[in-house]
Every structure is written in C-alpha cells, then in structure tokens.
Amino acid sequence: MVALLLVLGRRKVFGNRAPLPHSIPFVIVGAGILWFGWFGFNAGDGLRADGLAAQALLNTHVAGAAALVVWLFIEWVLTRKATVLGAVTGGVAGLATITPAAGYVSTVSALVIGVLAGAVCHLALRLKDVFKYDDALDVIAVHFVGGVLGTPAVGFFGSREINDSGHDGLFFGGGGALLGHQVVALLAVIGYSFVLTLIIALLIKWTVGLRVDPADEDRMDEVEQGACAYNDDESVTGSTSVRPTAGS
C-alpha cells in the first residue's frame, strides 16, 4: 500500500482531510460481512474442524471486540463522541492484528493483543495528519500496522498448550528465538512486498496508466460505466449530459 501511495499520489479532493464514506450503513454491512468472513480465514486455514480451529475463531472474535472497545474509548476521551466508523475501524484493526497469532495464543493473550491493536492502530492513524498521505481505507494504520504488531506478538504470546506444533513465546518461557524468527520474517515480507509492488505499479503507470484523469475523479461512474450511482446534482458535477424529466 505504501508503494502504491508513492506512485499514485493524492486525489484532488483530498485537501487537508480525506473525504468521509458516502454511506455509513454500507460500511456497517461490509464490516459485518468481513468480520464473519474472518472467522473462516483464521479458523478455517487449517482445513479442519477441531479444538484448535475453535480456539482460533474465539481468539479472532475476542481480539476484534477488544480493539473495537478500546478504539471507542480513545475516541470518547479525545472528542466525547464514540462513532460507528470508529467502532468499525477498531474492530478491523483487532481482526488484522490477531491473524498471525490466532491459532497459537490463549484467549487471554488474544484479549491483550486486541487491546494493543486498538490503541496502537488508533495512534498510527494520526500519521495521516502528519504525512498527508491519501489512504482512503486506512489500510496503513489498520492492516499494515496491525500486521506489524501481530506478527511479533506470536513471539511474545505463543503457547504450546494452545498449539503443540508451535513454540512457546517469550512470555511463556520460550526465550527470544521465536520472536527473532517472527521479526526476520516480518522484515522479509515487508521488503519483498514493497519492492515488488513498487515495480508492478511503475510498470503499469508507464504503460497503460494507473490512475484516471484528475478531472474525472468525482464522476467515475459516469466516465467508466456511462451511468451515475446517485442521481443528484452533486454526483454529476461537471457533466454536460441531459437527464430526462419526471414526465418524459
């Protein structure tokens, strides 16, 4: 995502503040589907239905819920408002952060990881204001920072009592070996993903193009599909097409 942001740049409407979602109800529906699907992602990737899968499912839910509550608490402390959008963002942050550790830690550890996710990812969201990058879905603060936090969490909270094919983490008497392996793997994945994504994005930019004309950014439905998703004056700003009247 960072590589794509470097190549794409910001939208013309970004200004000093990223545009808000056009439909909070759609955000809630999407988050609910995502949360449900995450159970299959974390609990189902072992391709078996057993106690370990149930543990991974429980950990996923607990971490997501814990991060959601922490995010809302921070919002309330800072603004005296707990928002639906904040709840969704915090929940997804918890889901993303617990993913590397879902099948290797206890429920209590998952709770701690979720709390950390809510706090750290909320703090990371402030980077948007500092660096002014246009991350429409807060992927960096939620998914990237969540992954960076969750991957070494296995090295701290991993427990062979939960998964006998794994190793004990630093907090469970396993020493720092597992933590070291997780950090090396994390750095390798970040480096590989950044370099390859940057190369692919530049190749697309230099050949077929990677972004639309800035003049068309606020009427993409009309330009690309020949129709408007929302037929009001704002959604067709800049359009020269004539729309039929109610009586025609």
C-alpha positions in Angstrom: 0.0 0.0 0.0 2.8 2.4 0.8 4.4 1.7 -2.6 1.1 2.4 -4.4 0.6 5.6 -2.5 4.0 6.8 -3.6 3.2 6.1 -7.2 -0.4 7.2 -7.2 -0.2 10.4 -5.1 -3.2 12.0 -3.6 -6.7 12.6 -5.0 -7.6 16.2 -5.9 -10.4 16.1 -3.3 -8.0 15.1 -0.5 -7.1 18.6 0.6 -6.3 18.8 4.3 -8.8 16.0 5.2 -9.7 12.7 3.5 -13.3 12.5 2.3 -15.7 10.6 4.6 -17.5 7.4 3.5 -20.6 8.2 1.5 -22.8 5.6 3.4 -22.2 4.6 7.0 -24.9 1.9 6.7 -22.9 0.3 3.9 -19.8 0.5 5.9 -21.5 -1.4 8.8 -22.9 -4.1 6.4 -19.5 -4.5 4.9 -17.7 -4.7 8.2 -20.2 -7.4 9.4 -19.6 -9.5 6.3 -15.8 -9.0 6.8 -15.9 -10.0 10.4 -17.9 -13.1 9.7 -15.6 -14.0 6.8 -12.5 -13.5 9.0 -13.7 -16.5 11.1 -13.3 -18.6 8.0 -9.9 -17.0 7.2 -8.4 -17.6 10.7 -10.2 -20.7 11.9 -10.5 -22.4 8.5 -7.0 -22.1 7.1 -6.0 -25.3 8.9 -8.6 -27.2 6.8 -10.0 -29.0 9.8 -12.8 -28.5 12.3 -11.3 -29.3 15.8 -10.4 -27.6 19.0 -7.6 -25.6 17.5 -10.0 -24.1 14.9 -12.4 -23.2 17.6 -9.7 -21.5 19.6 -8.6 -19.5 16.5 -12.2 -18.5 15.9 -12.6 -17.4 19.5 -9.3 -15.5 19.5 -10.4 -13.7 16.4 -13.7 -12.6 17.9 -12.2 -11.6 21.2 -9.4 -9.5 19.7 -11.7 -7.8 17.3 -14.1 -6.9 20.0 -11.4 -5.7 22.4 -9.9 -3.5 19.8 -13.3 -2.0 19.0 -14.0 -1.1 22.6 -10.5 0.4 23.1 -10.9 2.5 19.9 -14.3 3.8 21.0 -12.8 4.6 24.5 -10.0 6.6 23.0 -12.5 8.4 20.7 -14.6 9.3 23.7 -11.7 10.6 25.7 -10.4 12.7 22.9 -13.7 14.0 21.4 -16.5 13.0 23.8 -18.0 11.0 20.9 -17.9 7.3 20.1 -18.6 6.9 16.4 -19.8 4.0 14.4 -17.0 4.5 11.9 -14.5 4.3 14.7 -16.0 1.1 16.0 -15.8 -0.5 12.6 -12.2 0.7 12.1 -11.2 -0.5 15.6 -12.8 -3.9 15.1 -11.0 -4.5 11.8 -7.7 -3.4 13.4 -8.2 -6.1 16.0 -9.0 -8.7 13.4 -5.9 -7.8 11.4 -3.6 -7.8 14.4 -4.7 -11.2 15.8 -4.5 -13.0 12.4 -0.8 -14.1 12.7 -1.4 -15.3 16.2 -4.9 -16.6 16.1 -4.0 -20.3 16.2 -1.1 -20.0 18.6 -2.2 -18.0 21.6 -4.7 -18.3 24.5 -7.9 -16.3 24.8 -6.4 -14.0 27.4 -3.4 -13.3 25.2 -5.8 -12.6 22.3 -7.6 -10.1 24.6 -4.3 -8.3 25.3 -3.4 -8.3 21.6 -6.8 -6.8 20.8 -6.3 -4.0 23.4 -2.9 -3.2 22.0 -4.3 -3.2 18.5 -7.0 -0.7 19.3 -4.5 1.7 21.0 -1.6 1.3 18.6 -3.6 1.4 15.4 -5.5 4.4 16.6 -2.2 6.2 17.3 -1.0 5.1 13.8 -4.0 6.8 12.2 -2.6 10.1 13.3 0.3 9.6 10.8 -2.2 10.6 8.1 -2.3 14.1 9.5 1.4 14.2 9.8 2.4 12.9 6.4 -0.7 13.9 4.4 -0.9 10.6 2.5 -4.2 9.7 0.9 -5.1 6.3 2.3 -8.8 6.1 1.7 -9.4 2.9 3.7 -6.8 3.5 6.4 -5.0 0.4 5.2 -1.7 1.5 6.6 -2.9 2.3 10.1 -5.2 -0.8 10.4 -3.8 -3.6 8.3 -0.1 -2.7 7.9 0.4 -1.5 11.5 -1.8 -4.3 12.7 0.2 -6.9 10.9 3.5 -5.3 12.2 2.1 -5.6 15.7 0.5 -9.0 15.4 3.4 -10.9 13.8 5.9 -10.4 16.6 3.1 -10.9 19.1 3.4 -14.6 18.3 6.9 -14.4 19.6 5.7 -12.9 22.9 2.4 -14.8 23.4 2.8 -18.1 21.6 1.9 -21.2 23.7 2.4 -24.9 23.0 -0.5 -25.5 25.3 -2.7 -24.0 22.6 -0.9 -25.4 19.6 1.6 -28.2 20.2 3.0 -27.8 16.7 4.2 -24.3 17.6 6.7 -22.9 20.1 6.4 -21.1 23.4 6.9 -17.3 23.2 9.0 -15.0 25.3 6.3 -14.6 28.0 5.8 -18.4 28.3 9.3 -19.4 28.9 10.4 -20.0 25.3 13.1 -17.4 25.2 13.6 -15.0 22.3 14.2 -17.4 19.4 10.6 -17.4 18.2 10.4 -13.7 18.5 13.6 -13.3 16.4 12.2 -15.6 13.7 9.0 -13.6 13.6 10.8 -10.3 13.3 13.0 -11.6 10.5 10.0 -13.0 8.6 8.2 -9.7 9.1 11.0 -7.6 7.7 11.4 -10.0 4.8 7.8 -9.8 3.8 7.7 -6.0 4.1 10.8 -5.7 1.9 9.6 -8.2 -0.7 6.1 -6.7 -0.9 7.3 -3.1 -1.1 9.8 -3.7 -3.8 7.6 -5.9 -6.0 4.5 -3.7 -5.6 6.6 -0.6 -6.5 7.9 -2.3 -9.6 4.5 -3.5 -10.7 2.9 -0.1 -10.0 5.6 1.7 -12.0 5.3 -0.7 -14.9 1.5 -0.1 -15.1 1.9 3.6 -14.7 4.4 3.7 -17.6 2.4 1.5 -19.9 -1.5 1.5 -19.6 -1.6 4.1 -16.8 -2.5 3.6 -13.2 -4.9 6.4 -12.3 -7.7 8.3 -14.0 -7.6 11.9 -15.2 -8.0 14.2 -12.1 -10.8 15.9 -13.8 -12.8 12.7 -13.8 -12.2 11.7 -10.2 -15.6 12.9 -8.9 -17.6 11.3 -11.7 -16.0 7.9 -12.1 -19.3 6.1 -12.6 -20.3 8.3 -15.4 -16.9 8.2 -17.1 -16.2 4.5 -16.8 -19.7 3.0 -16.7 -21.9 5.6 -18.5 -24.2 5.9 -15.5 -24.4 7.6 -12.2 -24.8 5.6 -9.0 -26.6 8.5 -7.3 -28.7 10.8 -9.5 -28.4 14.1 -7.7 -26.7 17.4 -8.7 -23.5 16.7 -6.7 -22.9 13.3 -8.2 -22.9 14.6 -11.8 -20.9 17.8 -11.2 -19.2 18.7 -14.4 -21.5 16.5 -16.5 -22.9 18.0 -19.7 -25.4 15.2 -20.2 -29.1 16.0 -20.2 -31.2 13.9 -17.8 -34.9 13.2 -18.5 -37.5 15.0 -16.5 -40.1 13.1 -14.4 -42.7 13.5 -17.1 -40.7 12.3 -20.0 
